[in-house]
Amino acid sequence: MQPRPADRDEAAVGAALAALDLCELIDLAVYDRRKGDVTRPVERKAEVKHGRKQCSLLRGGYDLISVRDMDPSHLVLHRVDGAVIDLGGVKGYQTETRRMGGLDGCEITVPVSFERAITFEIGSASRSKDCGLLRDFATAGAAKLSRDLVYPPDGQDSARIGACADWVATEKGETCDPAVEVEVPTGAETIIAAGADPNVQCAVFRDAVRMAFGPDFAPIVTPGSCYFVEPKHRLQIEAGATANGGAPGEWHADPNKTYKDHQLITFGESPGVTFRTQDDREFALYASPLGNIDVRGHVRLRIVPEHERGIKDWDRRKVVSELDVGKALAVMDFVMATHFRGPG
């Protein structure tokens, strides 16, 4: 495991947030520039909800913009779901929500430690859900925060290091490391035995994934697993080559009918199987490195489409595309032909 970055002093960050007037972060000069021909007055109202401070910009009693001290348990999801943005030299995460084909809301999160953050959100009374409007408020608000409380756009604001920042998972990153380049051993049995090291599993697939899916996909390792991740989160790939995993035939038999579209297939000279989840959210390929799908040990690839980072589109179900299926088949063909030429 690689060294982990240290978080900021929890007590110092807590004290700074306790002393902060969140209403001061709602810049009325921004409102004056963006209000158009509206003449009704506005007011800033501070309150505490669920033990956390917040402030709202109200017009006629309805909120236009709100700023709040985010619940730490929500922050990891905002880092995973949000697109990284530059708020005048301050790091932020922006997420727009879409429903019924239109923009339904926008939220911008400004981290101040690994666990704490301030969030700006378009209110229910705003005539526009425009993220550009919210970004103006968030940029002006972030500029009022002390420099030692915010992060630069490329700052290390979490325990996730390197490409682990692009891992679509709720874990905070303590178990994730960028993969280390290692040599792939020679011989099927030797490779899958060495697959106890997830860095070897990544090495088996690294060149093939890069060729088929593109250079944006970077390998990361977690205990026992290898993933290939990319910054926009449109697709996540899990790959493996192990002697300990079940036989490919077990997935083909699928006695509990967990999956569908089971197919027997040959990758190069190696037998294998493919299948999908019932909701079409995942396509999986399992090949036998030892020439028999009923023998324990396998080489696998699983692809899962994800919602693009920065966009929560609740109306669109993400399913595996035929284009990505074709790329996955090409990856497995290449891997088996390169590293597993026949049994043995």
N, C-alpha and C positions, 0 to 999 in steps of 0.2 A: 504494500500500500504506500502510495506517495504521500509526502508531508502535506498536512492540511493547513490552509490559511487560518489565521486567528481572527476571531470576531472582535468587534469593538467592546469596550468595557460596558457590560450590561447596566450597571448602576448609573454610569455617566450618561448613557443614552436615555435611560428612563428619566433621569433628572432633567435633562434638556427638553424632553417631550412634555414633562409635567409643567415646566415653566413656559412652554410655548403657547402663545395665543393663536389658536387656529384661525380665528376670524381675520387676523392680520394677513393671513396667506391668501385671502380672497381680495384681490386688488380691484378697487372700484374704478380705477382709471381704465382698466380693461373693459369693465362693463360699459362705461361711458362710450368707449370706442365702438363697441359691438352691439349696442342696444337698438340701433336704428332709430325709428321715429317714435318709439315708446316713451311716454312721458310720466307714467306712474312711478312713484318712488319705490326704492328698494331698501331693505335693511338686512344686516347680518345678525344672525341669532345663534348664540352658543348654547350647547346643551351636552348632557352626558347620557349616553345610551349603552346599556349593558356594561357599565363601568368604564367606558371609553369616551374621550372627548370628541366632539365634532362641532362644526359650524356650518350653517347654511345661509346662502344668499336668497332672501325671500322677496317676492313681489306679490302683493295681494294675499299674503299668507301662504303662498305656494313656493316650493324650492326651485331655484334655477340652477344653482351650483352648490355642491356640498364638499366639505373637506373633513376627513376623519382620521383618527389614530387607528390604524388597521389592527384587527385581531391577529396576533402572530400565527395562529393556526391556518390562516388563509393565505399567508404570504407566498408559500412555496408554489401554490397553484397560480398565483399572479405572475410569478417568474416564469413558470412553464408555459402558461397560456398567452402572456403578453409579448408584444413585439418590442424590442429594445429601441428606445428613442432618445434623442439628445434634446434636453430642455435647456438650451442656452448654456451648455457645459455641464449639465447635471444629468445623471442617468435616471431614466424612467422606463416604465413598462406600460404600453398602451393596449387596451382591448376594446374593440367595438363589438356590440351585439347586434345581430341581424335577425329579424323575424318577418315572415310573410314577404320576403324579398326586399325589405327596406331596413334602413338603419334605425335601431330601437334604443340605442344607448351607447355611452362611451365612458371608460374609466381609465385613469392614469395613476399609476402607483410609483411613488418615489421612495426607494429603500433608504433607511438611515442606519441599518445594521443588518446582520444576517437574519435577525428575528423581527425587527420592527420596521414599519413603513408608514408613510402618510399617503392617503388616497384622495384624489380629486375625482368627482363624478358629476356628470350631467344630471340635473334634477328632472323630476317628472313634469314640471311646468314649463320647461324650456321649449320654445317653439321649434328649435332645431336640435337634433341629436348629433350635430356636427362635431367630430373629434378635433377639427381645427380650432373651433371655439374653445373647447376644453383645454387644448394645448396652450392657447394663449394665457388662460388663467393659471395653468400648472407651471408654465415657464416663469410667469411673474411671481407666483408663490414660491417656487423653488429658489428664486433669486434672493428671497428674504430669509432663507435658512442659512445658518452658519456653514462655512465651507468644510468644517470638520464633522458636519452631520450628514452631508450628502456625498455621493460618489461621482467621479467623472464618468463619461459615457462608456469607457472601457474598464471601469473599476471592478475590483473583486468584491462583490457585494453578497456572496454566499459561500457556503462550504463546497460548492461544486467547482471543480477545477477543470480547465481546458474544455474539451468537447462535452464533458459531463453536463455543462450548462444547457446543452441541447437535448438531453435525455427526457423523453416524455414519461414522467413518473412522479409520484408524490413524495418520494424520498428526498431528504434534504441534501444528499450527496455523500454522506460519510462512507458508503459502500461502493462508490463509483470512482474509477480511475481511467484516464486516457490509456488506451492499449499501448503496450511497449512492443516495438518491432522485434520479433524473434524469427529464427529460421524454422521452417517447417521440416520435421524429420522425414526420413525416407521409409516407405513401406506402410501399408494401411494399418496393420496392427500397432506399429510403433506410433503412428500419428494419433490414433484414437486413444491410446494409452496416455500419450502426452497431453491430450485434451483436458486432463484434469486441471491444467493451467489455461484459463480462458484467453490468455494472450496468444497461445498456440491456436485456439479455435479462430480467433480474429485473423491470425496470419494465414490460415488456410483460405479464408474468403476475401482477404483484403484486395488483391488485384482484380478479382472477378467482379466484386461489388463496385469498385471504382470504374471499371470499364463499362459495366452495364447501366449503373445508376448515376454515375458522374462523380466528380472530384469533391463535391460538397459533403459527401457522406464520410464521416470520420468514425473509427472504431473506438469503443469504450468497453471496459470490462467491469462486471459485478461478480460477486461470488458464484462461480460455476457457469457464467453466461457471458456471451459477447453480443454487443449491439452495434449497429451502424446508424448514426444519427446525423441529422442535418439541421441547420439553423432555422429554417422556416417551418419545420415540423409537419410537412405534408405527408411524409412517409417515415416509418421506423422499421428497421430490419433486425431480426434476431437470428443469429447463426451459431452453429455448434458442430463439433465433431468429437464424439466421446465414446468410450468403451462402456461407460456405466449406464447410459441411457437405454431405454427399452428398444426392442426390435421394431423396425419399420412396419412389420406385419401386424403388430399390436394396434397401431393406428388405423391400418386398413381394415382390420376386423371390427374395431370400434363397437364392442358389445353394448355399450350404453347409448349408442347412436348420438353421440355428442356432436359429430361433424356430418358433412354431406359431400356429395360429388367425389366420392372416393375413386381414385384411378390408379391402376397399376401402370408403371412407366419405367423405361430404361434410360438411365443417364450415362451416356458412353457405353461402357460394358457392365455397368452396375445396375441391379434392379432397385426399384424404389416405388414410392407411393406419393400421391398428392391428394389434398382434400381442402375443404373450406369450412369455416364455422357456419352455423345455421343462419346467422345474420349477414353473411358475406363480408364481415369486418376483417377477416384474416384468411390468407392463403398460405398453406404450409406444404413443404416438400421434404420428404425423408428418403434418404438413399442408404442402401446397405454397403458399407465399405468392404465387407467380407464375402459378398456375392450371394447372400441368402437373406431375404427379408425377415425370416423367422429366427435369425441369429441375433443375440443381444449386441447392441452397439449400433450407432447410426451417424450419419452426416445430415444435418437439418438446416432448413432456411424457412423463416416465417416472416411474412411482410404484412404490416398493418398500416392502412392510411389513417392519418390524423387530421384534425381541424387545423388549418393554417394558423400559425402563430399570429396573435393580434386580432383574430376574427373568431367570434363565437356565433356560428351560423346554426341556430337550433333547428331550422327547417330542413336541413340537408343531411341525410344519413350518409356517412362516409363508407364506401364499399371499395373493395379491391378492383382496380381497373384491369382490363384485358392487356393493356400495354405493360403494366407492372407485372402481371402474370408471365408475359413473354420474357421480360427481363429476368425474372426469378428463375425461369426454366433455363435461360442461357447461363446464368451464374452457376447453377448446379451442374449443368453439362460441362462447363469449363473446369470447375473444381474437381469433379470426379475424373475427368480426363487428365488433369494435370497431376493430381496427388494420389488418385486411387485407381490405377489402371488394372482393373481386374482384381480378383480376390487375392489376398495374401499380403 
